[in-house]
C-alpha cells in the first residue's frame, strides 16, 4: 500500500528522493522527513539504507519542519561524505529553492527555509523525533 501525502501543484519535482523516517515524530506532528540524494530515481515505498549528512531547518504553517539530508549508505559517490559541508553548494541551492516555493500555490500554506545544519544537529533532531514518537 502506498499513501500519497500530497500532490505538488507547482511545476517542479522534488530535488531528491523524498520520504520519512519510520517511528519518528517531527516538530510538525508528522514523521520526520528525509531527502536522499540519489543519482537515479527510485520508486514509492522503497527503503534506502542511508547516511545522514545534515538537515534543512525550516518552519511551515504547522510548525517546525526539519528535513534530514541523507545519501545512500553504500553509494561510492558519497563514500567520503561525512557532513553537510560535503554536499555541493548547487545541490543545497536546489533544495533551498524547492522548499522555498513548493507551497506557493497552496492557499493558506507557507514555508520559511532558515538554514542548513550539520550532521550533529541532524542526528540530535533524529533522536529527539524518536523520543517524541515514543511519547
N, C-alpha and C positions, 0 to 999 in steps of 0.2 A: 504494500500500500504506500502511496506517495501522497503527502499532504502539501498542496500548493499554498504557500504562505501569502503571496500577493502577486498581482500582475503588475509589471512595470508599465507605466503609461508614458514614460519619457522614451525618446527614440534612441536608446542606447542599451547595451547589455552590461552585466556585472563585469568588473575589471579582472576578476579571478573566480575560481570555483568558490561558491558561497554556501555555507550551511551553518550548523550549530554543533556545540559540544554537548553530547548526551549527559544527563544527570547534573546539569548546572542550572542556575537561575541568575540571569544578569540583572543589572540595576533597573531595567525597564520592566521586569516581571516575566520576561521571555527567556528561553535558554540562551546562553552566551553564544554570540555569533562568531564565526570564524571565516576568514578568507584563506584559501590555499593557492599559492602561486604555482600553477602547473603550466607545462609547455603546451599541452593539448587538453581540450575539453574532456570531461568525464561524463557521467550520466547520473540522473537523480537516484538518490538512495545509496550511492557508493560510500564506503568508509575508507578514508585515506589516512594511514598512519602518518602523522605529521610532527614536525618540529616547530615549536613556537619561536618566532624571532622578535616579536614586538606586538604593538597594538595601536589601533587608531582610536583615539579618545574623542568621543563625540556625545552630544545630547540631542534628543528629539522631543516631540510633544509628549512622550511617555516617560521621559527622564533620561538617566544615564544609559548610554547605548554603545558600549565598547565593542570593538571588532578585533579579535585576535588576528594577527598577520602570521601565517604559517607557510611552510614549504613541505613537500613530501619528504618523509624521513630518509628514504633511500635513493633520492634523485641525485646523481653525481654532480649535476649542475650546481646544487646547493650544498654540497658536502662541507665546504669550508665556512659556510654562513653560520654565524652564532648569535647575531643580534640585528636589530632593525637597521643599524648603520650599514649592514651588508646588502641591503635591498637597494637597487639602483634608484636614484632620485626620480627618473622618469616614471618608474613603476609606482612610487609613492605619490607622485603628482597625479597620475591617472586615478588612483584610489581616492585621493582627496577630492578631485574634481567630481568623480561619480557620486560620492556620498554628499557633496555639497548641493547637487542639483537633482538627485533621483526622486525626491518627493515634491519637486516644484509644481507639478500638475495635480497633486492630491490635495484637494481643498481641506483646509484646517490642519494640515501636517507641515512640519518644518524640521530642519536639522541644522546643527552647527558642528562642524568639524573643528576641534580645538587644537589637536597636535598628534604627533606620533610619539609613542612611549617605547622605552627599551624592553628587552626580554624580561628583566627582573620585575618591572611593573606589570607586564603581561601575565607572568606566572603568578604574581600576587593576586591579580584580578581573577585568574582561573581558580585559584584556591578559595578565594572569597565567594566565587559563584558556586563552587561545590558545597561550601558551608551553608550558603543561603538555601540551596536545594534540599539539604539535609534537615533544614529547619532549626 
